[in-house]
Amino acid sequence: MTRVFYEKPLEKTSSNPIILEEDDSRHLKALRHRDGDIITVSDNQGSMFHAKIIDIEKRRVPLILMDHELVEKDSEHPVTLYQALLKGEKNEYLIQKCTELGISKIVFYASLNCVAKFSDSPRKLERWRKVAKMAAMQCGRAFIPEIEYIGNMTAAMKQLKKSDSSVLFYEHAFTHFSSFLNKICRPPNNFLFFVGPEGGFTSDEAADAVGYGCQLLSLGPRILRAETASVAALSAYRLFTREM
C-alpha cells in the first residue's frame, strides 16, 4: 500500500481532511491513484492511519483519515551510521539504501582523507532528508531516519556514550565483523558504526577511535567502496538481528 508522510502530528479524533504537500500530491498522481483509493499516512512520530483520497486532481491532495495505528518503534534494534563525506551522488545513494535497510540515523562528517567538502548551505541537508523521506515512503517505513552533519571526526567521536556499542570499519583491522557478531549474546541497545571516505581512515584516526571506545573491525579481505561498505555492514547487522 502506498505510504506518505504528513508534516504535523495526526490526531485520532480529527474528522477534518488533512492536506498533503505538493511533492507528496505529485507522488500520488505519478502512481496513478484515483479518488477513493486507500493509502497509509504516517506523521513520523508514531501515529499511522489508513486514509482515503478525496480529490486527486487538486494541487495539494486532501485525505480523510480512517483507522488509526500506533507505532512505538521502527526497529527493536536502532542503528546509527557515522559516514565520512563521499564524492558526487554517492551520499544520496547511501542514504537511500541504508533507509531501505532500516537505519535509524546517519551522521555525516569530514575525515582527513575526505575529498568531498560540505558547504554549510541548508539546501544540502534538506535534499538529503528528502531522499531519506522518499526512500522511507518507497519501502513502507513508519519513521524517516534522521540525517545530520556534525563537522569533523573528533566532533563525531565526542557524541559516543559508554552505553553505545560502537565500531569503526578499518581495512587493517584484525577482527572480522562476523567474529564480533558471533560473540554478542544479544543485539546492543544502540549500535553505531563508522565508515570512512574513498581514501579510508588514517592510522591516527583509527587509534583515536580506539581511544573513544570504538572497536576496529574488518569487513573481509576485499577492499570495498565506501558506499558498499556501509550497505554491506548494515545488511550483515540486520541479518544478525533477524530483520531481513
C-alpha positions as CSV (number, residue, x, y, z in Angstrom):
1,M,0.0,0.0,0.0
2,T,1.3,3.5,-0.9
3,R,2.7,5.4,2.1
4,V,3.1,9.2,2.5
5,F,4.3,11.3,5.5
6,Y,2.4,14.2,7.0
7,E,4.4,17.2,8.4
8,K,2.2,17.6,11.5
9,P,1.1,15.3,14.3
10,L,-2.0,13.3,13.3
11,E,-4.9,13.3,15.7
12,K,-7.0,10.2,16.2
13,T,-10.2,12.2,16.9
14,S,-9.8,14.6,13.9
15,S,-12.7,14.4,11.4
16,N,-11.3,17.2,9.2
17,P,-9.4,16.3,6.0
18,I,-5.7,16.7,6.0
19,I,-4.0,18.4,3.1
20,L,-0.8,16.9,1.6
21,E,2.2,18.9,0.5
22,E,2.6,19.4,-3.3
23,D,5.5,16.9,-3.5
24,D,3.5,14.2,-1.9
25,S,0.5,15.0,-4.0
26,R,2.6,14.7,-7.2
27,H,3.8,11.3,-5.9
28,L,0.3,10.0,-5.6
29,K,-0.5,11.3,-9.1
30,A,2.6,9.6,-10.5
31,L,1.4,6.3,-9.0
32,R,-2.0,6.8,-10.9
33,H,-4.1,6.9,-7.7
34,R,-7.7,7.9,-8.0
35,D,-10.4,9.3,-5.8
36,G,-11.5,6.8,-3.2
37,D,-8.1,4.9,-3.1
38,I,-6.9,4.0,0.3
39,I,-3.3,4.8,1.3
40,T,-1.3,4.9,4.5
41,V,-0.3,8.2,6.2
42,S,2.4,8.5,8.9
43,D,3.3,11.6,10.9
44,N,6.8,10.3,11.7
45,Q,6.0,10.5,15.4
46,G,4.3,7.1,15.9
47,S,0.8,7.7,14.5
48,M,-0.2,6.0,11.3
49,F,-3.6,6.0,9.6
50,H,-5.3,4.5,6.6
51,A,-6.7,7.4,4.6
52,K,-9.0,7.9,1.6
53,I,-8.1,10.2,-1.3
54,I,-10.9,12.8,-1.8
55,D,-9.8,14.8,-4.8
56,I,-6.7,13.6,-6.7
57,E,-6.9,16.5,-9.2
58,K,-6.1,19.2,-6.6
59,R,-2.6,20.5,-6.4
60,R,-2.5,19.6,-2.7
61,V,-4.5,16.4,-2.3
62,P,-6.9,16.2,0.6
63,L,-7.3,12.9,2.6
64,I,-9.9,11.7,5.1
65,L,-8.3,9.7,8.0
66,M,-9.7,6.3,8.8
67,D,-8.5,3.7,11.2
68,H,-5.5,4.5,13.5
69,E,-2.5,2.5,14.4
70,L,0.1,3.5,17.0
71,V,3.7,2.5,16.1
72,E,6.1,2.9,19.0
73,K,9.4,1.9,17.2
74,D,10.6,1.5,13.7
75,S,13.0,-1.2,14.9
76,E,13.8,-3.0,18.1
77,H,17.5,-2.5,17.3
78,P,18.3,1.1,16.4
79,V,21.5,1.6,14.3
80,T,23.4,4.9,13.7
81,L,25.8,5.2,10.8
82,Y,28.6,7.8,11.1
83,Q,29.6,8.2,7.4
84,A,32.6,10.2,6.1
85,L,31.6,12.5,3.2
86,L,31.7,10.9,-0.2
87,K,32.0,12.4,-3.7
88,G,29.2,13.2,-6.0
89,E,25.9,11.4,-5.7
90,K,27.3,8.6,-3.5
91,N,25.9,10.2,-0.4
92,E,22.4,10.1,-1.8
93,Y,22.8,6.5,-2.9
94,L,24.0,5.6,0.6
95,I,21.0,7.4,2.3
96,Q,18.5,5.7,0.0
97,K,19.9,2.1,0.5
98,C,20.5,2.5,4.3
99,T,17.0,3.8,4.7
100,E,15.6,0.7,3.0
101,L,17.7,-1.4,5.3
102,G,16.3,0.2,8.4
103,I,19.0,2.7,9.5
104,S,17.8,4.9,12.4
105,K,20.2,7.8,11.9
106,I,23.0,8.9,9.6
107,V,25.6,11.4,10.7
108,F,28.0,12.8,8.1
109,Y,31.4,14.1,9.0
110,A,34.7,15.1,7.4
111,S,37.7,12.9,8.0
112,L,41.3,13.6,6.9
113,N,41.1,11.7,3.6
114,C,37.8,13.2,2.5
115,V,37.9,14.7,-1.0
116,A,34.3,15.9,-0.8
117,K,33.6,19.2,1.1
118,F,30.4,20.1,2.8
119,S,29.0,23.6,2.3
120,D,27.0,24.9,5.3
121,S,24.1,25.6,2.9
122,P,20.9,24.1,4.4
123,R,19.9,23.1,0.9
124,K,22.2,20.0,1.0
125,L,20.8,18.7,4.3
126,E,17.3,19.5,3.0
127,R,18.0,17.5,-0.1
128,W,19.4,14.5,1.8
129,R,16.4,14.5,4.2
130,K,14.1,14.5,1.2
131,V,16.0,11.5,-0.3
132,A,15.5,9.7,3.1
133,K,11.8,10.6,3.1
134,M,11.2,9.2,-0.4
135,A,13.1,6.0,0.4
136,A,11.1,5.6,3.6
137,M,7.9,6.0,1.6
138,Q,9.0,3.5,-1.0
139,C,9.9,0.8,1.5
140,G,6.9,1.3,3.8
141,R,8.7,2.6,6.9
142,A,6.8,4.3,9.7
143,F,9.7,6.7,10.5
144,I,12.1,8.7,8.4
145,P,15.7,8.3,9.6
146,E,17.5,11.4,10.9
147,I,20.1,12.9,8.7
148,E,22.7,15.2,10.2
149,Y,26.1,16.7,9.6
150,I,28.4,17.2,12.5
151,G,31.7,18.6,11.2
152,N,35.0,16.7,11.8
153,M,35.6,13.2,13.1
154,T,36.6,14.3,16.6
155,A,33.2,16.0,17.0
156,A,31.6,12.8,15.8
157,M,33.6,10.7,18.3
158,K,32.6,13.0,21.2
159,Q,29.0,12.1,20.6
160,L,29.6,8.5,21.7
161,K,28.4,7.2,25.0
162,K,29.6,4.4,27.2
163,S,26.3,2.6,26.8
164,D,26.7,2.5,23.0
165,S,28.3,-0.4,21.1
166,S,30.5,1.4,18.6
167,V,32.8,0.1,15.9
168,L,34.9,1.5,13.2
169,F,35.5,-0.4,10.0
170,Y,39.2,-0.3,9.1
171,E,40.9,-2.1,6.3
172,H,43.9,-3.0,8.6
173,A,41.8,-4.4,11.5
174,F,42.4,-8.0,12.5
175,T,39.0,-8.9,13.9
176,H,36.3,-9.7,11.3
177,F,32.8,-8.3,11.7
178,S,31.3,-11.8,11.7
179,S,33.5,-12.8,14.6
180,F,32.4,-9.7,16.5
181,L,28.7,-10.6,15.9
182,N,29.2,-14.2,16.9
183,K,30.5,-13.1,20.4
184,I,27.4,-10.9,21.1
185,C,24.7,-12.7,23.1
186,R,22.1,-10.2,22.0
187,P,22.0,-7.0,20.0
188,P,23.0,-3.9,21.9
189,N,20.5,-1.2,22.8
190,N,22.1,1.2,20.3
191,F,24.7,0.1,17.6
192,L,26.9,2.7,16.0
193,F,29.4,2.2,13.2
194,F,31.9,4.4,11.4
195,V,32.7,4.2,7.8
196,G,35.5,6.2,6.1
197,P,35.7,8.1,2.8
198,E,37.1,6.8,-0.5
199,G,40.6,7.0,0.8
200,G,39.9,5.2,4.1
201,F,40.9,6.1,7.6
202,T,44.5,7.1,8.6
203,S,46.2,5.1,11.3
204,D,46.0,8.1,13.6
205,E,42.2,8.3,13.1
206,A,41.9,4.6,13.9
207,A,44.0,5.0,17.0
208,D,41.9,8.0,18.1
209,A,38.7,5.9,17.6
210,V,40.0,3.2,19.9
211,G,40.6,5.9,22.5
212,Y,37.0,6.9,22.3
213,G,35.9,3.3,22.9
214,C,35.4,2.1,19.3
215,Q,36.4,-1.4,18.3
216,L,38.3,-1.7,15.0
217,L,36.7,-4.3,12.7
218,S,37.2,-5.7,9.2
219,L,34.6,-6.4,6.5
220,G,36.8,-9.1,4.9
221,P,39.8,-9.5,2.6
222,R,38.3,-7.3,-0.2
223,I,38.6,-3.6,-0.4
224,L,35.1,-2.3,-0.6
225,R,34.0,1.1,-1.9
226,A,32.9,3.3,0.9
227,E,29.2,3.3,0.0
228,T,29.4,-0.5,-0.5
229,A,30.9,-0.9,3.0
230,S,28.1,0.9,4.7
231,V,25.4,-1.1,3.0
232,A,27.2,-4.4,3.5
233,A,27.8,-3.7,7.2
234,L,24.2,-2.7,7.8
235,S,22.9,-5.7,5.8
236,A,25.0,-8.1,7.9
237,Y,23.8,-6.5,11.1
238,R,20.2,-6.7,10.1
239,L,20.7,-10.4,9.3
240,F,22.1,-10.7,12.8
241,T,19.1,-9.0,14.4
242,R,16.8,-11.1,12.2
243,E,15.2,-8.1,10.5
244,M,16.0,-9.3,7.0
